Amino acid sequence: MSTLITISYYLMVAFFSVCFIWNFRKSKNWQQELLYLIVLMPFLLRLFRLK
C-alpha cells in the first residue's frame, strides 16, 4: 500500500512540474519566469529524490 502512495505522490509531483515548465515556456515576462523557477525548484528536488 505504501508503494502505491509513493508512486502516486511522484506522479503528482511530476504532473505539477510539467505544468510549471509549460507555464514557464509560455511566459513572456521575466518576473513571472523567475517566479516559476523558484516554485519549480522544490518540485524537481522531490522528483529527483534530492530532498
Secondary structure, 3 states (H helix, E strand, C coil): CHHHHHHHHHHHHHHHHHHHHHHHHHCCCHHHHHHHHHHHHHHHHHHCCCC
